Amino acid sequence: MAQSRVDTQKKSDERRGVRPKSYKLPISIIELIEALSKEEDMPQSAVISKAVELFAESLKK
C-alpha cells in the first residue's frame, strides 16, 4: 500500500531531525526575516535558527 503524502513527509522530517513549528509574528519581523533570507541567500529557517543561537549565546555572557 502506498504511503500518503503526510506519512512520507513525517518520515522525511524524522530522518532529518526537524519538525514544523508555527508562530504569529509582527509583519515587520516577518519582512525582516524575508529580507535577511534573500540578502544572505539562505532559507528563512536558517535565519531564525542562527538568530536563536546568537540570542542563547548572548545570555551566557
PyMOL Python script that loads the backbone (N, CA, C, O; Angstrom):
from pymol import cmd

cmd.read_pdbstr("""\
ATOM      1  N   MET A   1       0.847  -1.190   0.000  1.00  0.00           N
ATOM      2  CA  MET A   1       0.000   0.000   0.000  1.00  0.00           C
ATOM      3  C   MET A   1       0.885   1.243   0.000  1.00  0.00           C
ATOM      4  O   MET A   1       1.841   1.331   0.770  1.00  0.00           O
ATOM      5  N   ALA A   2       0.568   2.184  -0.850  1.00  0.00           N
ATOM      6  CA  ALA A   2       1.354   3.413  -0.971  1.00  0.00           C
ATOM      7  C   ALA A   2       1.149   4.300   0.252  1.00  0.00           C
ATOM      8  O   ALA A   2       0.068   4.354   0.839  1.00  0.00           O
ATOM      9  N   GLN A   3       2.230   4.994   0.615  1.00  0.00           N
ATOM     10  CA  GLN A   3       2.143   5.911   1.748  1.00  0.00           C
ATOM     11  C   GLN A   3       1.476   7.208   1.309  1.00  0.00           C
ATOM     12  O   GLN A   3       1.621   7.638   0.165  1.00  0.00           O
ATOM     13  N   SER A   4       0.750   7.820   2.223  1.00  0.00           N
ATOM     14  CA  SER A   4       0.166   9.113   1.928  1.00  0.00           C
ATOM     15  C   SER A   4       1.275  10.166   1.951  1.00  0.00           C
ATOM     16  O   SER A   4       2.352   9.930   2.497  1.00  0.00           O
ATOM     17  N   ARG A   5       1.005  11.307   1.364  1.00  0.00           N
ATOM     18  CA  ARG A   5       1.967  12.405   1.337  1.00  0.00           C
ATOM     19  C   ARG A   5       2.323  12.844   2.758  1.00  0.00           C
ATOM     20  O   ARG A   5       3.471  13.193   3.036  1.00  0.00           O
ATOM     21  N   VAL A   6       1.348  12.825   3.644  1.00  0.00           N
ATOM     22  CA  VAL A   6       1.572  13.218   5.035  1.00  0.00           C
ATOM     23  C   VAL A   6       2.544  12.247   5.704  1.00  0.00           C
ATOM     24  O   VAL A   6       3.464  12.669   6.404  1.00  0.00           O
ATOM     25  N   ASP A   7       2.338  10.941   5.487  1.00  0.00           N
ATOM     26  CA  ASP A   7       3.232   9.942   6.073  1.00  0.00           C
ATOM     27  C   ASP A   7       4.646  10.063   5.527  1.00  0.00           C
ATOM     28  O   ASP A   7       5.619   9.953   6.273  1.00  0.00           O
ATOM     29  N   THR A   8       4.758  10.291   4.219  1.00  0.00           N
ATOM     30  CA  THR A   8       6.063  10.451   3.592  1.00  0.00           C
ATOM     31  C   THR A   8       6.787  11.656   4.170  1.00  0.00           C
ATOM     32  O   THR A   8       7.977  11.572   4.474  1.00  0.00           O
ATOM     33  N   GLN A   9       6.087  12.778   4.327  1.00  0.00           N
ATOM     34  CA  GLN A   9       6.694  13.988   4.883  1.00  0.00           C
ATOM     35  C   GLN A   9       7.104  13.777   6.332  1.00  0.00           C
ATOM     36  O   GLN A   9       8.168  14.234   6.751  1.00  0.00           O
ATOM     37  N   LYS A  10       6.269  13.089   7.097  1.00  0.00           N
ATOM     38  CA  LYS A  10       6.577  12.819   8.507  1.00  0.00           C
ATOM     39  C   LYS A  10       7.858  12.002   8.632  1.00  0.00           C
ATOM     40  O   LYS A  10       8.711  12.310   9.464  1.00  0.00           O
ATOM     41  N   LYS A  11       7.997  10.968   7.815  1.00  0.00           N
ATOM     42  CA  LYS A  11       9.195  10.142   7.863  1.00  0.00           C
ATOM     43  C   LYS A  11      10.423  10.931   7.427  1.00  0.00           C
ATOM     44  O   LYS A  11      11.499  10.770   8.004  1.00  0.00           O
ATOM     45  N   SER A  12      10.275  11.772   6.425  1.00  0.00           N
ATOM     46  CA  SER A  12      11.384  12.611   5.970  1.00  0.00           C
ATOM     47  C   SER A  12      11.831  13.565   7.074  1.00  0.00           C
ATOM     48  O   SER A  12      13.027  13.723   7.316  1.00  0.00           O
ATOM     49  N   ASP A  13      10.870  14.200   7.741  1.00  0.00           N
ATOM     50  CA  ASP A  13      11.189  15.114   8.847  1.00  0.00           C
ATOM     51  C   ASP A  13      11.917  14.381   9.969  1.00  0.00           C
ATOM     52  O   ASP A  13      12.876  14.903  10.538  1.00  0.00           O
ATOM     53  N   GLU A  14      11.463  13.178  10.283  1.00  0.00           N
ATOM     54  CA  GLU A  14      12.098  12.394  11.343  1.00  0.00           C
ATOM     55  C   GLU A  14      13.540  12.063  10.988  1.00  0.00           C
ATOM     56  O   GLU A  14      14.425  12.152  11.838  1.00  0.00           O
ATOM     57  N   ARG A  15      13.783  11.683   9.737  1.00  0.00           N
ATOM     58  CA  ARG A  15      15.150  11.364   9.296  1.00  0.00           C
ATOM     59  C   ARG A  15      16.065  12.580   9.389  1.00  0.00           C
ATOM     60  O   ARG A  15      17.239  12.459   9.739  1.00  0.00           O
ATOM     61  N   ARG A  16      15.516  13.757   9.073  1.00  0.00           N
ATOM     62  CA  ARG A  16      16.325  14.980   9.076  1.00  0.00           C
ATOM     63  C   ARG A  16      16.390  15.639  10.445  1.00  0.00           C
ATOM     64  O   ARG A  16      17.128  16.607  10.628  1.00  0.00           O
ATOM     65  N   GLY A  17      15.635  15.132  11.403  1.00  0.00           N
ATOM     66  CA  GLY A  17      15.648  15.689  12.753  1.00  0.00           C
ATOM     67  C   GLY A  17      14.987  17.047  12.843  1.00  0.00           C
ATOM     68  O   GLY A  17      15.451  17.918  13.579  1.00  0.00           O
ATOM     69  N   VAL A  18      13.908  17.238  12.100  1.00  0.00           N
ATOM     70  CA  VAL A  18      13.170  18.505  12.122  1.00  0.00           C
ATOM     71  C   VAL A  18      11.696  18.239  12.368  1.00  0.00           C
ATOM     72  O   VAL A  18      11.206  17.124  12.186  1.00  0.00           O
ATOM     73  N   ARG A  19      11.002  19.290  12.786  1.00  0.00           N
ATOM     74  CA  ARG A  19       9.548  19.219  12.897  1.00  0.00           C
ATOM     75  C   ARG A  19       8.984  20.611  12.644  1.00  0.00           C
ATOM     76  O   ARG A  19       9.657  21.607  12.906  1.00  0.00           O
ATOM     77  N   PRO A  20       7.773  20.688  12.142  1.00  0.00           N
ATOM     78  CA  PRO A  20       7.178  22.002  11.861  1.00  0.00           C
ATOM     79  C   PRO A  20       6.828  22.750  13.143  1.00  0.00           C
ATOM     80  O   PRO A  20       6.452  22.144  14.147  1.00  0.00           O
ATOM     81  N   LYS A  21       6.954  24.065  13.095  1.00  0.00           N
ATOM     82  CA  LYS A  21       6.600  24.929  14.224  1.00  0.00           C
ATOM     83  C   LYS A  21       6.054  26.216  13.629  1.00  0.00           C
ATOM     84  O   LYS A  21       6.613  26.751  12.671  1.00  0.00           O
ATOM     85  N   SER A  22       4.978  26.704  14.187  1.00  0.00           N
ATOM     86  CA  SER A  22       4.327  27.895  13.647  1.00  0.00           C
ATOM     87  C   SER A  22       4.212  28.961  14.719  1.00  0.00           C
ATOM     88  O   SER A  22       3.889  28.667  15.870  1.00  0.00           O
ATOM     89  N   TYR A  23       4.478  30.206  14.334  1.00  0.00           N
ATOM     90  CA  TYR A  23       4.358  31.343  15.239  1.00  0.00           C
ATOM     91  C   TYR A  23       3.650  32.477  14.528  1.00  0.00           C
ATOM     92  O   TYR A  23       3.724  32.606  13.306  1.00  0.00           O
ATOM     93  N   LYS A  24       2.967  33.291  15.299  1.00  0.00           N
ATOM     94  CA  LYS A  24       2.413  34.538  14.774  1.00  0.00           C
ATOM     95  C   LYS A  24       3.382  35.638  15.172  1.00  0.00           C
ATOM     96  O   LYS A  24       3.646  35.847  16.356  1.00  0.00           O
ATOM     97  N   LEU A  25       3.911  36.342  14.175  1.00  0.00           N
ATOM     98  CA  LEU A  25       4.898  37.388  14.404  1.00  0.00           C
ATOM     99  C   LEU A  25       4.413  38.697  13.799  1.00  0.00           C
ATOM    100  O   LEU A  25       3.596  38.695  12.879  1.00  0.00           O
ATOM    101  N   PRO A  26       4.911  39.810  14.312  1.00  0.00           N
ATOM    102  CA  PRO A  26       4.572  41.093  13.692  1.00  0.00           C
ATOM    103  C   PRO A  26       5.049  41.116  12.236  1.00  0.00           C
ATOM    104  O   PRO A  26       6.085  40.540  11.901  1.00  0.00           O
ATOM    105  N   ILE A  27       4.298  41.772  11.402  1.00  0.00           N
ATOM    106  CA  ILE A  27       4.630  41.843   9.979  1.00  0.00           C
ATOM    107  C   ILE A  27       6.031  42.391   9.771  1.00  0.00           C
ATOM    108  O   ILE A  27       6.746  41.931   8.880  1.00  0.00           O
ATOM    109  N   SER A  28       6.437  43.365  10.578  1.00  0.00           N
ATOM    110  CA  SER A  28       7.772  43.945  10.424  1.00  0.00           C
ATOM    111  C   SER A  28       8.867  42.895  10.643  1.00  0.00           C
ATOM    112  O   SER A  28       9.892  42.925   9.961  1.00  0.00           O
ATOM    113  N   ILE A  29       8.666  41.981  11.574  1.00  0.00           N
ATOM    114  CA  ILE A  29       9.646  40.925  11.836  1.00  0.00           C
ATOM    115  C   ILE A  29       9.657  39.921  10.687  1.00  0.00           C
ATOM    116  O   ILE A  29      10.721  39.468  10.265  1.00  0.00           O
ATOM    117  N   ILE A  30       8.491  39.582  10.189  1.00  0.00           N
ATOM    118  CA  ILE A  30       8.395  38.670   9.045  1.00  0.00           C
ATOM    119  C   ILE A  30       9.122  39.257   7.849  1.00  0.00           C
ATOM    120  O   ILE A  30       9.869  38.556   7.165  1.00  0.00           O
ATOM    121  N   GLU A  31       8.906  40.543   7.594  1.00  0.00           N
ATOM    122  CA  GLU A  31       9.572  41.204   6.469  1.00  0.00           C
ATOM    123  C   GLU A  31      11.082  41.237   6.674  1.00  0.00           C
ATOM    124  O   GLU A  31      11.838  41.090   5.713  1.00  0.00           O
ATOM    125  N   LEU A  32      11.530  41.427   7.910  1.00  0.00           N
ATOM    126  CA  LEU A  32      12.961  41.418   8.207  1.00  0.00           C
ATOM    127  C   LEU A  32      13.559  40.032   7.965  1.00  0.00           C
ATOM    128  O   LEU A  32      14.636  39.914   7.380  1.00  0.00           O
ATOM    129  N   ILE A  33      12.875  39.002   8.405  1.00  0.00           N
ATOM    130  CA  ILE A  33      13.347  37.629   8.167  1.00  0.00           C
ATOM    131  C   ILE A  33      13.450  37.366   6.673  1.00  0.00           C
ATOM    132  O   ILE A  33      14.440  36.802   6.207  1.00  0.00           O
ATOM    133  N   GLU A  34      12.434  37.770   5.921  1.00  0.00           N
ATOM    134  CA  GLU A  34      12.439  37.572   4.470  1.00  0.00           C
ATOM    135  C   GLU A  34      13.591  38.321   3.816  1.00  0.00           C
ATOM    136  O   GLU A  34      14.269  37.781   2.941  1.00  0.00           O
ATOM    137  N   ALA A  35      13.814  39.562   4.236  1.00  0.00           N
ATOM    138  CA  ALA A  35      14.882  40.376   3.645  1.00  0.00           C
ATOM    139  C   ALA A  35      16.257  39.780   3.950  1.00  0.00           C
ATOM    140  O   ALA A  35      17.109  39.693   3.066  1.00  0.00           O
ATOM    141  N   LEU A  36      16.470  39.372   5.203  1.00  0.00           N
ATOM    142  CA  LEU A  36      17.749  38.759   5.566  1.00  0.00           C
ATOM    143  C   LEU A  36      17.972  37.459   4.810  1.00  0.00           C
ATOM    144  O   LEU A  36      19.092  37.159   4.396  1.00  0.00           O
ATOM    145  N   SER A  37      16.920  36.698   4.634  1.00  0.00           N
ATOM    146  CA  SER A  37      16.998  35.440   3.904  1.00  0.00           C
ATOM    147  C   SER A  37      17.454  35.682   2.464  1.00  0.00           C
ATOM    148  O   SER A  37      18.335  34.986   1.960  1.00  0.00           O
ATOM    149  N   LYS A  38      16.858  36.657   1.819  1.00  0.00           N
ATOM    150  CA  LYS A  38      17.230  36.975   0.434  1.00  0.00           C
ATOM    151  C   LYS A  38      18.640  37.548   0.371  1.00  0.00           C
ATOM    152  O   LYS A  38      19.431  37.172  -0.495  1.00  0.00           O
ATOM    153  N   GLU A  39      18.953  38.457   1.289  1.00  0.00           N
ATOM    154  CA  GLU A  39      20.259  39.119   1.301  1.00  0.00           C
ATOM    155  C   GLU A  39      21.396  38.115   1.501  1.00  0.00           C
ATOM    156  O   GLU A  39      22.438  38.216   0.853  1.00  0.00           O
ATOM    157  N   GLU A  40      21.197  37.164   2.384  1.00  0.00           N
ATOM    158  CA  GLU A  40      22.234  36.184   2.699  1.00  0.00           C
ATOM    159  C   GLU A  40      22.104  34.899   1.878  1.00  0.00           C
ATOM    160  O   GLU A  40      22.929  33.994   2.007  1.00  0.00           O
ATOM    161  N   ASP A  41      21.077  34.819   1.041  1.00  0.00           N
ATOM    162  CA  ASP A  41      20.822  33.644   0.202  1.00  0.00           C
ATOM    163  C   ASP A  41      20.781  32.364   1.045  1.00  0.00           C
ATOM    164  O   ASP A  41      21.469  31.383   0.765  1.00  0.00           O
ATOM    165  N   MET A  42      19.956  32.416   2.076  1.00  0.00           N
ATOM    166  CA  MET A  42      19.778  31.260   2.946  1.00  0.00           C
ATOM    167  C   MET A  42      18.295  31.110   3.283  1.00  0.00           C
ATOM    168  O   MET A  42      17.555  32.093   3.240  1.00  0.00           O
ATOM    169  N   PRO A  43      17.853  29.912   3.613  1.00  0.00           N
ATOM    170  CA  PRO A  43      16.441  29.710   3.946  1.00  0.00           C
ATOM    171  C   PRO A  43      16.035  30.530   5.178  1.00  0.00           C
ATOM    172  O   PRO A  43      16.856  30.810   6.051  1.00  0.00           O
ATOM    173  N   GLN A  44      14.773  30.900   5.228  1.00  0.00           N
ATOM    174  CA  GLN A  44      14.268  31.651   6.373  1.00  0.00           C
ATOM    175  C   GLN A  44      14.461  30.866   7.662  1.00  0.00           C
ATOM    176  O   GLN A  44      14.746  31.455   8.705  1.00  0.00           O
ATOM    177  N   SER A  45      14.311  29.556   7.610  1.00  0.00           N
ATOM    178  CA  SER A  45      14.504  28.738   8.808  1.00  0.00           C
ATOM    179  C   SER A  45      15.938  28.843   9.314  1.00  0.00           C
ATOM    180  O   SER A  45      16.173  28.800  10.522  1.00  0.00           O
ATOM    181  N   ALA A  46      16.899  28.981   8.402  1.00  0.00           N
ATOM    182  CA  ALA A  46      18.300  29.121   8.803  1.00  0.00           C
ATOM    183  C   ALA A  46      18.534  30.480   9.462  1.00  0.00           C
ATOM    184  O   ALA A  46      19.304  30.581  10.417  1.00  0.00           O
ATOM    185  N   VAL A  47      17.878  31.518   8.959  1.00  0.00           N
ATOM    186  CA  VAL A  47      17.987  32.854   9.558  1.00  0.00           C
ATOM    187  C   VAL A  47      17.461  32.814  10.994  1.00  0.00           C
ATOM    188  O   VAL A  47      18.100  33.323  11.915  1.00  0.00           O
ATOM    189  N   ILE A  48      16.303  32.208  11.167  1.00  0.00           N
ATOM    190  CA  ILE A  48      15.694  32.118  12.500  1.00  0.00           C
ATOM    191  C   ILE A  48      16.566  31.273  13.427  1.00  0.00           C
ATOM    192  O   ILE A  48      16.780  31.644  14.582  1.00  0.00           O
ATOM    193  N   SER A  49      17.068  30.146  12.934  1.00  0.00           N
ATOM    194  CA  SER A  49      17.926  29.285  13.751  1.00  0.00           C
ATOM    195  C   SER A  49      19.165  30.029  14.222  1.00  0.00           C
ATOM    196  O   SER A  49      19.525  29.961  15.397  1.00  0.00           O
ATOM    197  N   LYS A  50      19.819  30.741  13.308  1.00  0.00           N
ATOM    198  CA  LYS A  50      21.018  31.495  13.662  1.00  0.00           C
ATOM    199  C   LYS A  50      20.700  32.582  14.687  1.00  0.00           C
ATOM    200  O   LYS A  50      21.471  32.800  15.622  1.00  0.00           O
ATOM    201  N   ALA A  51      19.574  33.261  14.515  1.00  0.00           N
ATOM    202  CA  ALA A  51      19.183  34.313  15.450  1.00  0.00           C
ATOM    203  C   ALA A  51      18.970  33.740  16.851  1.00  0.00           C
ATOM    204  O   ALA A  51      19.388  34.351  17.835  1.00  0.00           O
ATOM    205  N   VAL A  52      18.337  32.597  16.951  1.00  0.00           N
ATOM    206  CA  VAL A  52      18.089  31.977  18.257  1.00  0.00           C
ATOM    207  C   VAL A  52      19.408  31.525  18.883  1.00  0.00           C
ATOM    208  O   VAL A  52      19.616  31.693  20.085  1.00  0.00           O
ATOM    209  N   GLU A  53      20.296  30.954  18.073  1.00  0.00           N
ATOM    210  CA  GLU A  53      21.602  30.535  18.587  1.00  0.00           C
ATOM    211  C   GLU A  53      22.385  31.734  19.123  1.00  0.00           C
ATOM    212  O   GLU A  53      22.969  31.661  20.204  1.00  0.00           O
ATOM    213  N   LEU A  54      22.397  32.840  18.368  1.00  0.00           N
ATOM    214  CA  LEU A  54      23.102  34.044  18.811  1.00  0.00           C
ATOM    215  C   LEU A  54      22.486  34.602  20.084  1.00  0.00           C
ATOM    216  O   LEU A  54      23.208  35.058  20.971  1.00  0.00           O
ATOM    217  N   PHE A  55      21.174  34.573  20.184  1.00  0.00           N
ATOM    218  CA  PHE A  55      20.493  35.056  21.384  1.00  0.00           C
ATOM    219  C   PHE A  55      20.874  34.208  22.592  1.00  0.00           C
ATOM    220  O   PHE A  55      21.158  34.744  23.664  1.00  0.00           O
ATOM    221  N   ALA A  56      20.882  32.881  22.424  1.00  0.00           N
ATOM    222  CA  ALA A  56      21.249  31.979  23.510  1.00  0.00           C
ATOM    223  C   ALA A  56      22.690  32.238  23.961  1.00  0.00           C
ATOM    224  O   ALA A  56      22.976  32.249  25.158  1.00  0.00           O
ATOM    225  N   GLU A  57      23.588  32.444  23.006  1.00  0.00           N
ATOM    226  CA  GLU A  57      24.990  32.754  23.342  1.00  0.00           C
ATOM    227  C   GLU A  57      25.097  34.047  24.125  1.00  0.00           C
ATOM    228  O   GLU A  57      25.882  34.140  25.069  1.00  0.00           O
ATOM    229  N   SER A  58      24.309  35.051  23.741  1.00  0.00           N
ATOM    230  CA  SER A  58      24.385  36.347  24.423  1.00  0.00           C
ATOM    231  C   SER A  58      23.906  36.253  25.868  1.00  0.00           C
ATOM    232  O   SER A  58      24.333  37.048  26.705  1.00  0.00           O
ATOM    233  N   LEU A  59      23.042  35.315  26.175  1.00  0.00           N
ATOM    234  CA  LEU A  59      22.545  35.144  27.534  1.00  0.00           C
ATOM    235  C   LEU A  59      23.571  34.476  28.437  1.00  0.00           C
ATOM    236  O   LEU A  59      23.519  34.620  29.658  1.00  0.00           O
ATOM    237  N   LYS A  60      24.505  33.744  27.835  1.00  0.00           N
ATOM    238  CA  LYS A  60      25.514  33.027  28.614  1.00  0.00           C
ATOM    239  C   LYS A  60      26.609  33.953  29.128  1.00  0.00           C
ATOM    240  O   LYS A  60      27.326  33.601  30.064  1.00  0.00           O
ATOM    241  N   LYS A  61      26.745  35.126  28.531  1.00  0.00           N
ATOM    242  CA  LYS A  61      27.843  36.038  28.880  1.00  0.00           C
ATOM    243  C   LYS A  61      27.532  36.887  30.076  1.00  0.00           C
ATOM    244  O   LYS A  61      28.358  37.701  30.488  1.00  0.00           O
TER     245      LYS A  61
END
""", "prot")
cmd.dss("prot")
cmd.show_as("cartoon", "prot")
cmd.util.cbc("prot")
cmd.orient("prot")
